[in-house]
Amino acid sequence: MISDLSEASIRPIHGLLTAADIGLTRTDPPSALVGRVVVLYDDHGTRITHRFGADAVTWTRSPGREDDVSASGEGHYEAFRIADDLLYVQFHHMQPPAEPVSLVLDFTSGHALSVITQISDPSPGRPRVRQRFATARIEGIESTMLPPALSTALTGRRVLWEYGHDRVYEHIYLGPRQYAWQCLAGTEEGLADTDECTAFELRPGIFLFAWREKALPCAAVTVADHRDICSIRSRGVLFGLDESRQVLAHFTLDGFGRLIGTTVYPAEFDPAR
């Protein structure tokens, strides 16, 4: 695990990709979040209180049953509006171990989904960057809706993604745990691979899609809106190690996609079964 990280050392990835390549976007936080206190809690009674300012968030973790770890911190955050009352928030735990935190907050359903990204020691055949997923409730919002759940709805889809002005990728969603990609235009043109992935359906047609690359020490957390298959939008953050392989780096992803094909498998061979 990387144990030494200051806010100044979080920077765009060098030697892997560049911010300009992937359509770097910086936006002001949604006004609905600034000044808000958001308390998340789980079934074990663990509570995490987030206080959002104009560009910084402070958080305090109070342990519940089966959990004896208290913690608190403060740092810069980024936030994007995905749909009405559905926000993506990104910040970092600055104390060791340094961990990026991705939050999807649904102020309509009252549910939240968090993704903790961790840098692990090298292991043959495994991505160095790994992710943990957890659901929680937002205090003060009553809901009878179900929480976000693992989804196989993307299986079989082929989507053409455009990042920035000149970088184009094809994604082929092979099943609930793997996807394939190839670069059709840009500095990685001709490269392709198959990597680990995880998908949650947040709302009908809106997915959290995360992937973990094995060739490079990087991973991503994105929220993709597939409601209009002719105009798919994805936003999120790519994490990894810089050229020294010691410093955590990240930048924002902003992609526009189009469905270009769907594979329908015979029921007995459907990888989503």
C-alpha positions, -999 to +999 in steps of 0.1 A: +000+000+000+012+035-007+017+052+027+030+087+018+006+110+000+000+147+003-027+166-016+000+183-037+013+149-048-020+139-064-015+148-100-023+138-136-008+104-145+026+107-163+039+079-186+005+062-186-020+086-201-024+124-201-053+145-190-057+160-224-059+125-239-090+116-219-110+148-221-101+163-187-130+183-173-130+204-142-163+217-129-176+236-099-194+213-074-232+212-079-247+240-058-270+214-042-240+199-024-222+230-012-229+237+025-246+203+029-241+178+056-245+142+044-246+113+068-242+078+055-250+047+077-250+010+071-267-021+086-239-024+112-245+011+126-213+026+111-219+063+104-198+086+082-206+124+083-195+145+053-196+183+054-192+198+020-178+233+014-171+251-018-142+228-027-133+209+005-150+181+024-145+171+060-156+137+071-159+118+104-163+080+107-181+066+138-178+028+141-208+006+146-212-031+154-184-054+141-163-022+135-140-005+159-122+020+136-128+057+141-113+082+117-117+117+103-101+139+076-104+167+052-095+172+016-104+187-018-133+171-036-148+170-071-185+165-078-206+160-109-243+160-114-254+128-132-292+132-132-318+149-110-307+145-073-280+120-084-244+131-078-209+117-081-184+128-055-146+121-055-121+128-027-090+112-011-082+100+024-050+119+029-036+099+059-020+065+054-031+044+038-039+069+011-072+059-006-093+076-032-130+075-023-158+076-049-194+083-037-226+081-057-253+099-037-290+095-047-310+120-029-342+106-044-338+070-033-318+078-002-292+053-011-254+057-016-227+036-032-191+040-022-160+027-040-126+026-022-096+023-044-064+008-031-029+003-044-016-032-036+017-049-039+024-064-073+009-099-077+013-120-109-019-119-130-037-095-107-043-057-111-022-037-086-051-012-082-081-028-065-115-016-054-140-022-026-177-016-030-203-008-003-238+005-002-252+027+025-283+048+034-285+086+035-298+098+068-330+118+067-344+103+035-371+078+037-373+053+008-389+020-002-366+017-032-339-010-034-303-001-031-279-002-060-271-038-070-246-056-091-258-057-127-253-078-158-274-055-180-244-043-200-234-078-210-232-082-248-231-044-256-205-028-278-201+009-272-179+034-291-164+059-266-149+093-276-127+111-251-114+145-259-109+153-296-089+125-309-091+094-286-116+067-295-121+034-278-145+004-282-157-013-251-172-048-253-189-059-221-182-096-220-199-105-187-203-094-151-165-095-144-147-088-176-147-064-205-126-060-236-113-027-250-094-016-281-082+019-291-094+029-325-078+063-326-053+082-305-019+076-291-028+040-281-043+031-315-040-006-321-037-016-285-063-038-269-068-059-237-093-076-215-096-064-179-116-069-147-147-048-143-177-043-119-211-028-128-239-016-105-272-003-117-279+030-099-312+038-116-328+023-147-303+028-175-277+045-153-247+024-142-216+027-121-189+010-142-155+004-126-125-013-141-090-024-131-062-027-156-035-054-153-010-041-178-008-007-161-012+002-124-045+021-129-082+017-124-113+038-130-147+046-114-172+060-138-210+067-139-225+060-173-259+071-185-272+046-211-308+058-211-303+072-247-282+046-265-274+070-293-259+095-268-244+078-238-225+100-213-198+088-189-180+108-162-156+097-135-120+094-124-090+073-135-065+065-107-030+050-110+006+054-102+029+079-118+061+071-136+079+065-102+053+039-093+053+055-059+028+084-061-009+081-066-022+101-095-057+108-110-076+128-135-111+132-146-128+111-174-154+127-196-166+104-224-194+104-250-206+070-263-228+053-288-241+018-289-227+001-320-238-035-314-254-060-291-246-097-289-275-120-279-262-152-265-281-185-264-296-189-229-274-219-221-242-200-229-252-165-217-222-152-196-247-131-176-267-161-164 
